C-alpha cells in the first residue's frame, strides 16, 4: 500500500491529474460536477443503496428504512467502506431482531455507540457531490488521530503528488477508473 496523508486512502482524481501531467492547481480544478459525473460518482449512491437493499432482502431484512434514517443525519460514511458506528449498530440491531435475539418492539438507540472509526482519516463530501446527495458539503480532508487535524484540497493534493512520485506508474494505473480518467484528460 502506498502511504499518504490520509493513510491508504487516495483520490482517483488526484492520481489521474498526476499521471496526466497536471500540477496540483490544475488537478484541484478537476474536483467538479463534470468530472464527478464522468467518473460515475453521482450514480454510485443509488447503485450501492440498491445493492445493499438486495443483499439484506436475501436475509429478510429491509435496510432501506435504516438508510433513510441515516440520511436524515447527513453523511453516514467515514469512507467508501466504513459507515459510522451508529449505522453499524443499527444493522446489528436489525439482524438481532430478525433472528429473535431482540424483541421487535424493544427500543434500541445505536446513536449512543462510541465511534472509534472517527479517529481515522476521511475524505470530504465535496460541494458538487453533496448537492446531488442532499447532505452538507465538506471541504476539508480529515487526517488520522485524536486531534482530527484537517487540511484543504490544495495541501492534500501536494501530499498526494509527493507520494505518487515514489510509486511505479503501472501501480497508479492499476487503480480502477484511473486509466479512463487519464485518457479523458489527455
C-alpha positions as a Markdown table, in Angstrom:
| # | Residue | x | y | z |
|---|---|---|---|---|
| 1 | Unk | 0.0 | 0.0 | 0.0 |
| 2 | Unk | 1.1 | 3.5 | -0.8 |
| 3 | Unk | 1.1 | 5.6 | 2.3 |
| 4 | Unk | -0.3 | 9.1 | 2.1 |
| 5 | Unk | -1.7 | 12.0 | 4.1 |
| 6 | Unk | -4.9 | 10.1 | 4.6 |
| 7 | Unk | -3.2 | 6.8 | 5.2 |
| 8 | Unk | -4.0 | 4.3 | 2.4 |
| 9 | Unk | -6.9 | 6.3 | 1.0 |
| 10 | Unk | -6.1 | 8.2 | -2.2 |
| 11 | Unk | -8.1 | 10.1 | -4.7 |
| 12 | Unk | -8.6 | 8.8 | -8.2 |
| 13 | Unk | -8.9 | 12.3 | -9.4 |
| 14 | Unk | -5.5 | 13.2 | -7.8 |
| 15 | Unk | -3.9 | 10.1 | -9.4 |
| 16 | Unk | -5.4 | 10.9 | -12.8 |
| 17 | Unk | -4.3 | 14.5 | -12.7 |
| 18 | Unk | -0.8 | 13.4 | -11.6 |
| 19 | Unk | -0.5 | 10.8 | -14.4 |
| 20 | Unk | -1.9 | 13.2 | -17.0 |
| 21 | Unk | 1.0 | 15.6 | -16.1 |
| 22 | Unk | -1.2 | 18.3 | -14.4 |
| 23 | Unk | 0.1 | 20.2 | -11.5 |
| 24 | Unk | -1.8 | 20.5 | -8.1 |
| 25 | Unk | -3.7 | 23.7 | -9.1 |
| 26 | Unk | -4.9 | 22.2 | -12.4 |
| 27 | Unk | -5.8 | 18.9 | -10.6 |
| 28 | Unk | -7.8 | 20.8 | -7.9 |
| 29 | Unk | -9.9 | 22.2 | -10.7 |
| 30 | Unk | -10.9 | 18.7 | -11.7 |
| 31 | Unk | -12.9 | 18.3 | -8.5 |
| 32 | Unk | -16.1 | 19.5 | -10.2 |
| 33 | Unk | -19.5 | 18.2 | -11.3 |
| 34 | Unk | -18.5 | 17.3 | -14.8 |
| 35 | Unk | -15.6 | 15.1 | -13.7 |
| 36 | Unk | -17.6 | 13.6 | -10.9 |
| 37 | Unk | -20.4 | 12.7 | -13.3 |
| 38 | Unk | -18.0 | 11.2 | -15.8 |
| 39 | Unk | -16.4 | 9.1 | -13.1 |
| 40 | Unk | -19.9 | 7.8 | -12.0 |
| 41 | Unk | -19.8 | 9.4 | -8.6 |
| 42 | Unk | -23.4 | 10.8 | -8.9 |
| 43 | Unk | -24.8 | 7.3 | -9.7 |
| 44 | Unk | -22.8 | 5.4 | -7.1 |
| 45 | Unk | -25.0 | 6.1 | -4.1 |
| 46 | Unk | -28.2 | 4.9 | -5.8 |
| 47 | Unk | -26.4 | 1.8 | -7.2 |
| 48 | Unk | -24.9 | 0.9 | -3.8 |
| 49 | Unk | -28.1 | 1.5 | -2.0 |
| 50 | Unk | -30.0 | -0.8 | -4.4 |
| 51 | Unk | -27.3 | -3.4 | -4.0 |
| 52 | Unk | -27.4 | -3.2 | -0.2 |
| 53 | Unk | -31.2 | -3.5 | -0.3 |
| 54 | Unk | -31.0 | -6.6 | -2.4 |
| 55 | Unk | -28.3 | -8.3 | -0.2 |
| 56 | Unk | -30.2 | -7.6 | 3.1 |
| 57 | Unk | -33.5 | -8.7 | 1.5 |
| 58 | Unk | -32.0 | -12.1 | 0.9 |
| 59 | Unk | -31.9 | -12.5 | 4.7 |
| 60 | Unk | -35.4 | -10.9 | 5.2 |
| 61 | Unk | -34.1 | -7.5 | 6.4 |
| 62 | Unk | -35.4 | -4.3 | 4.9 |
| 63 | Unk | -32.4 | -2.0 | 5.0 |
| 64 | Unk | -34.0 | 0.9 | 3.1 |
| 65 | Unk | -35.8 | 2.4 | 6.2 |
| 66 | Unk | -32.4 | 2.3 | 8.1 |
| 67 | Unk | -30.6 | 4.1 | 5.2 |
| 68 | Unk | -33.4 | 6.7 | 5.1 |
| 69 | Unk | -32.9 | 7.3 | 8.8 |
| 70 | Unk | -29.2 | 7.6 | 8.4 |
| 71 | Unk | -29.6 | 10.1 | 5.5 |
| 72 | Unk | -31.6 | 12.3 | 7.8 |
| 73 | Unk | -28.4 | 12.7 | 9.9 |
| 74 | Unk | -26.4 | 13.7 | 6.8 |
| 75 | Unk | -23.3 | 11.8 | 5.7 |
| 76 | Unk | -23.2 | 8.4 | 7.4 |
| 77 | Unk | -20.0 | 7.1 | 5.9 |
| 78 | Unk | -16.4 | 7.7 | 7.1 |
| 79 | Unk | -15.0 | 6.2 | 3.9 |
| 80 | Unk | -16.2 | 4.2 | 0.9 |
| 81 | Unk | -16.2 | 1.0 | 3.1 |
| 82 | Unk | -16.7 | 2.2 | 6.7 |
| 83 | Unk | -20.1 | 3.5 | 7.9 |
| 84 | Unk | -20.3 | 5.5 | 11.1 |
| 85 | Unk | -20.5 | 3.3 | 14.2 |
| 86 | Unk | -24.2 | 4.1 | 14.8 |
| 87 | Unk | -25.0 | 2.8 | 11.3 |
| 88 | Unk | -23.2 | -0.5 | 12.1 |
| 89 | Unk | -25.1 | -0.7 | 15.4 |
| 90 | Unk | -28.4 | -0.1 | 13.6 |
| 91 | Unk | -27.6 | -3.0 | 11.3 |
| 92 | Unk | -26.6 | -5.2 | 14.2 |
| 93 | Unk | -29.9 | -4.4 | 16.0 |
| 94 | Unk | -31.9 | -5.2 | 12.8 |
| 95 | Unk | -30.1 | -8.6 | 12.5 |
| 96 | Unk | -30.6 | -9.4 | 16.1 |
| 97 | Unk | -34.3 | -8.6 | 15.8 |
| 98 | Unk | -34.5 | -10.7 | 12.6 |
| 99 | Unk | -33.1 | -13.8 | 14.3 |
| 100 | Unk | -35.0 | -13.3 | 17.5 |
| 101 | Unk | -32.3 | -12.1 | 19.9 |
| 102 | Unk | -34.1 | -8.8 | 20.5 |
| 103 | Unk | -37.8 | -8.3 | 20.6 |
| 104 | Unk | -39.0 | -6.5 | 17.5 |
| 105 | Unk | -40.7 | -3.8 | 19.7 |
| 106 | Unk | -37.8 | -3.3 | 22.1 |
| 107 | Unk | -36.2 | 0.2 | 21.9 |
| 108 | Unk | -32.6 | 0.4 | 20.8 |
| 109 | Unk | -30.5 | 3.5 | 20.4 |
| 110 | Unk | -27.5 | 2.9 | 18.3 |
| 111 | Unk | -26.7 | 6.6 | 18.5 |
| 112 | Unk | -25.0 | 6.1 | 21.8 |
| 113 | Unk | -22.2 | 4.0 | 20.3 |
| 114 | Unk | -18.6 | 5.3 | 20.6 |
| 115 | Unk | -17.3 | 5.7 | 17.1 |
| 116 | Unk | -13.6 | 4.7 | 17.1 |
| 117 | Unk | -13.5 | 5.0 | 13.3 |
| 118 | Unk | -13.9 | 8.7 | 13.7 |
| 119 | Unk | -10.3 | 8.8 | 14.6 |
| 120 | Unk | -9.3 | 7.7 | 11.2 |
| 121 | Unk | -8.8 | 9.8 | 8.1 |
| 122 | Unk | -11.8 | 10.8 | 5.9 |
| 123 | Unk | -12.2 | 12.5 | 2.6 |
| 124 | Unk | -14.8 | 15.2 | 2.4 |
| 125 | Unk | -18.2 | 15.1 | 0.6 |
| 126 | Unk | -17.2 | 18.0 | -1.7 |
| 127 | Unk | -19.9 | 20.5 | -2.8 |
| 128 | Unk | -20.8 | 19.1 | -6.2 |
| 129 | Unk | -21.4 | 15.6 | -4.7 |
| 130 | Unk | -23.0 | 16.9 | -1.5 |
| 131 | Unk | -25.5 | 19.0 | -3.6 |
| 132 | Unk | -26.6 | 15.9 | -5.5 |
| 133 | Unk | -26.9 | 13.7 | -2.4 |
| 134 | Unk | -28.6 | 16.4 | -0.3 |
| 135 | Unk | -26.1 | 16.3 | 2.5 |
| 136 | Unk | -24.0 | 19.1 | 4.0 |
| 137 | Unk | -20.9 | 19.9 | 1.9 |
| 138 | Unk | -17.4 | 19.5 | 3.4 |
| 139 | Unk | -14.2 | 20.8 | 2.0 |
| 140 | Unk | -11.5 | 19.5 | 4.4 |
| 141 | Unk | -9.7 | 16.2 | 4.4 |
| 142 | Unk | -9.5 | 14.9 | 8.0 |
| 143 | Unk | -6.2 | 13.3 | 9.0 |
| 144 | Unk | -5.9 | 10.4 | 11.3 |
| 145 | Unk | -5.6 | 10.8 | 15.1 |
| 146 | Unk | -7.5 | 12.1 | 18.1 |
| 147 | Unk | -6.8 | 15.8 | 17.2 |
| 148 | Unk | -8.8 | 15.5 | 13.9 |
| 149 | Unk | -6.5 | 17.9 | 12.0 |
| 150 | Unk | -8.0 | 18.9 | 8.7 |
| 151 | Unk | -6.4 | 20.1 | 5.5 |
| 152 | Unk | -7.7 | 21.8 | 2.4 |
| 153 | Unk | -7.7 | 20.2 | -1.0 |
| 154 | Unk | -4.5 | 22.0 | -2.1 |
| 155 | Unk | -2.5 | 20.6 | 0.9 |
| 156 | Unk | -4.0 | 17.2 | 0.3 |
| 157 | Unk | -3.0 | 17.3 | -3.4 |
| 158 | Unk | 0.5 | 18.4 | -2.6 |
| 159 | Unk | 1.0 | 15.4 | -0.3 |
| 160 | Unk | -0.7 | 13.1 | -2.8 |
| 161 | Unk | 1.6 | 14.2 | -5.6 |
| 162 | Unk | 4.6 | 13.7 | -3.3 |
| 163 | Unk | 3.5 | 10.1 | -2.6 |
| 164 | Unk | 2.7 | 9.4 | -6.3 |
| 165 | Unk | 6.2 | 10.5 | -7.3 |
| 166 | Unk | 7.6 | 7.5 | -5.4 |
| 167 | Unk | 5.1 | 4.9 | -6.9 |
| 168 | Unk | 5.6 | 3.0 | -10.1 |
| 169 | Unk | 3.3 | 4.4 | -12.8 |
| 170 | Unk | 1.8 | 0.9 | -13.5 |
| 171 | Unk | 0.7 | 0.7 | -9.9 |
| 172 | Unk | -1.1 | 4.0 | -10.1 |
| 173 | Unk | -2.7 | 3.0 | -13.5 |
| 174 | Unk | -4.0 | -0.2 | -11.8 |
| 175 | Unk | -6.4 | 1.8 | -9.7 |
| 176 | Unk | -10.0 | 1.2 | -11.1 |
| 177 | Unk | -11.2 | 4.1 | -13.2 |
| 178 | Unk | -7.8 | 5.8 | -13.4 |
| 179 | Unk | -6.8 | 4.7 | -17.0 |
| 180 | Unk | -10.2 | 6.1 | -18.2 |
| 181 | Unk | -9.7 | 9.3 | -16.3 |
| 182 | Unk | -6.1 | 9.8 | -17.7 |
| 183 | Unk | -7.5 | 9.1 | -21.2 |
| 184 | Unk | -10.2 | 11.7 | -20.6 |
| 185 | Unk | -7.6 | 14.3 | -19.5 |
| 186 | Unk | -5.3 | 13.7 | -22.5 |
